Amino acid sequence: MGNKPSMSFRLAVISDIHFGKECPIPERKGQFGAVFLLRAVHRLKRFLAPDAVVVLGDCINSAADADALHRLGELKKILDLLPCPVMVLPGNHDPVASDFYTVFSRPDDHVDWKGIRFLPFLDAEEPGFHARRSERDLARLAAAGDGFEGPLVTLQHVPVLPRGETGCPYSFTNLEEVLDASRRAGISLHVGGHFHAGTDLVGEGDHAFIGVPALSDDPYCFTMIEIEYTPGRRRAETRVERHPLAMPRELELMDTHCHTPFAYCQENMDMVMAPDLAMTLGLALQGFAEHSGQLYFDQETFWGARFCDQGIDCVQGRKDRSHDYWREMERTLPMARLPALAGLEVDVDFRGELVMTREDLRRAKFLNGAIHFLPEMLKPKPQMDGNLLTRQFLEILNRLLDSGVHILAHPFRILRKQGVELPRASFKDIVRRMRQRKVAAEINFHTNEPDAEFVRLCLEGGVKLALGTDAHNLYEVGEFWPHLRFLREAGCRDGDLKDALVCWDGERIG
């Protein structure tokens, strides 16, 4: 018989969310706990695809709060978005296990996932924020490998770590007994939380240990642990990657595409909270850019593209909220803890004209030009002519680039959504026109995948790039992890970003 092929298990670990009211400990941002968790879950779900997710306790900041179980319920709804198995353990800030597990499902003594045995422990708290493992759990630990030949992984809130090898001040009052039982069982890896700074992976041979950092503390990390192993063998190789939710502050990134409560398609946007969140997550500037068509027309008229024949002169379905938008900007932006700009994501009509008034053109600090509708899209989808869609797109795009917009929002998303091939033969001409008119190209992952070839041509052709989240939900604000990965894959190093990206000079974006 030949050698068995090795396998890989990708475990996402989240710990110490501390969801609750604003904490007197300044570095702990538990008030954003649900937002941070939703951000982590969406990154995991769309880009990282773990085999399982575990949450290692301190889900909320205070079990004594009257809304403690309600907050746990909010977190559970978010975790339920994941398509993979999820295990949640309580920590010392959470309600007692009997209450905690009225919200979450209580795990069994062991859970076997893809040939690896995971052992959850709910250890008793000891003074000094330490823990103690019970005699029953020590016996369960020592016998963990009986009848099972694969890798063994323990999961707990207070981390199991060898003395003196990390800076963690927390441990077990009976650590030697825990380590002795672990060696007898042949434990491959111990994973814990609790120590907010986290630890590096340390180990003794195949006996490895790690404490993962807190989601509540800068840079607001979750952790990906990859376990490579051969089925039926204890031995495992472990690799660890931290995933900060915060962006590198030294890059001074700007989010030039965030929506507001005025968007028909927004979910929970808040014009005071969004800049606060952006600052917390390392951004240098926040740009609000509301759909101009949604400010001037009612929902039925906008979503039906009924304004696109006449554009700003259309009276059907007219519902002008633009004055309210600017009034709210004037009220809230001075309160923002981060520099924030008031702009527009300006729609274009079927003639390629901007859908906005001259007054609003003067008021907007920047314009994201966006093509959301094409004449051919008024037909039922099976009757659409893809070639005609492309021709209409290019005609409207040419006029849009001549209109004075600063950024071309989600450049080809409308064609992707219709399943139409992108006009690659026109890319170089589009890039040339954008450079001449000083229009930046937006990198945007909101219901969209940017085109690598087009972005590469922009980089080579001197067209500036803008990072836009197109945030309709607070968890999306400043979420540039996919943008930065995309740019690195395109050959743009972090050191080159300041030259490649648009900036704000106090007068305009460019």
Secondary structure, DSSP 8 states (H G I E B T S, - for coil): ------EEEEEEEE----BSS--SSTTB-GGGHHHHHHHHHHHIIIII--SEEEEES--BS-TTSTTHHHHHHHHHHHHTT-SS-EEEE--TTS--HHHHTTTS----S-EEETTEEEEE---EEETTTEEE--HHHHHHHHTTTTT--S-EEEE-SS----TTSSS----BTTHHHHHHHHHHHT--EEEE--STT----EEETTEEEEE---TTBTT-EEEEEEEEE-TT-S-EEEEEEEEESS--GGG--EEEEE--TT-TT-SS--TTHHHHHHHHTT-SEEEEEEEHHHHHB-HHHHHTTTTTTTGGG--TTB---HHHHHHHHHHHGGG-SS-EEEEEEEEB-TTS-B-S-HHHHHH-S-EEEE----GGGGS-GGG--HHHHHHHHHHHHHHHHTTT-SEE-STTHHHHHTT----GGGHHHHHHHHHHHT-EEEEE-TT----HHHHHHHHHHT--EEEE--BSSGGGTT--HHHHHHHHHTT--GGGHHHHB--B-SS-B-
